[in-house]
């Protein structure tokens, strides 16, 4: 068993004796760190069932900022200390039960960029630890948990705030768990235009999920009913993976909190838009949410107002909006005259 890459590449490591400890092989480490290579530099790492310390040492070799090694076995702690004895870097070695360390992280508000769970396969300690980590938000915003288990069993993530990637490697399977990136795109959408769709498409390239929320501005008089506005947005979202439409009477920041959004997304057409949107972004930031602006260079002349004016002329076929059957139907003719 050796270090695969980085400052200590090629260094041999020893493993604790006995069948209770099953060290991660060099081949498995290569596979894991090919996936994690961009996550390790400057990371704060928790190697929770450390065994030989091989995973945490690989992180130190690849530029992790700090690694905490944890194991309940005194024999394992001795091996970890031996393997670390000729290495540099910032690290702690803790002889403790895993749950005590996790409770300590909650108490001290400590979060990690990378957490390794490689418990005895016959136990349910990995599942217990993972459930606790996710429930208590012990990961940083872009943090990951790597949970190794035997390939004879499966693990299904139930926390909708997170996403799961499964990598099977012969008799060993690794689950990569990270926080789902969710954005909120909020507006009146009276109606939803091609400009709005362009913002949605850009957001979907950056986030796992984009929630498009039809809201109510009490200072506006709407052309379309709440139900019609939502139906228009739904007719677009249903064809885009990761997009979903909702209706709410609450403020955007309240909705963002409810849906677990990491960021708000807004489209900007011109300088007038920028001035208004910057003021809104400051308000959102004061309430804990950053705003991503999407420049609408190809849709500067398209607005919901322009769409309504076109529809008011009785033309339901060629309007600067997302083409959907509902918008083209004669149902709106009487309402707009």
Steps between C-alpha positions, in 0.01 A plus 500: 500500500647833393418868442376539142583862414616835628781604735539155655438295186633146527535500880420159643244477780437226751157372598363383836510124551190286526183439302310785663684756286473495122730766354406671173726357230722711278282420197181611677672817620602582145138473388365704792749783461458518124146606585602721794815660359349851477343477846815426702731806469447737798224275637421439865468122521349256752619139473244356740580125504863560417652150546849546354436866419558431130215717372583799717872468421416499128320830560801648685722394211267673252487833683217479753505785753427281802411136564338356812562126544253318727492139612373320808772233488822578684686267263378700203598826669853364550521406131369841390758677716776279355390571143491874575831508686709601199239721335426869526172685480232608743309214662344362818478136610208420731441172682123514542162363405379649170176637645681690772709677237194583290318637804807708575489644147137601550580661836791700354319580169782330308444407136708292259572513130557126476392218733606137453288220646664158470351306794495123555274372224301269726388795714245776443736767633551655158129557451468640853791738447377613158149566626638708786735696272224595256239571766737734686649670192862412575604554138607833353301630203704301247599220738479126433461180699664185363333193649656160423303180548490146367344464155263233631285773654362828368452845644217731391519867593174629651595862578374706203751779572784278382596303190665160471751350258574129530825343382529120512855362509474121511409395854513859626256781424552869578220751541588864429250723680494877448262787548260552213544837327156664481416840353180701523379699200213716626276748323151595389536333158201681351569317270817288487711615201788370292722726708385321813567167332853610412564582867361161601716317246816674623413427863448131420862478379619613844258340745358153564151643536336831413168585664301755298263676739201703385454770762256784563591869492213689666592814304441330164179437309540166327376409152504129573355332805720330758396163362579601141842645587594180684366284216717689249814447710417133562457442127863608453654334807355159425733468200815607684684258728553649845237775465173518690234767539318611815267781607536695824360810668820542706811710442776354282743460791236309697436268207876454449533384859206261467630329185860484625638734233866597516457803276248723322520539121398812311518611136638841403427663160635854537625772737150571629463134596843504665415790731179335620653152525803623697267652760309171522826306525607709800167424668538129426859499630388662825263205538769239435478440123740594222369581151630369169440742211452363148558751217230484232695638204280322246173597667542867587177601326289222645297557815174383646359845425590464130333160493180635653489785247541253215227278636271798548514549123343156463807319364537165678738341247814713486572652838842553660430238761549131564271323255255292695144394408347683795642835389386446141147395587193716446434473874687825556340699218198619696712583803739718302242700300 
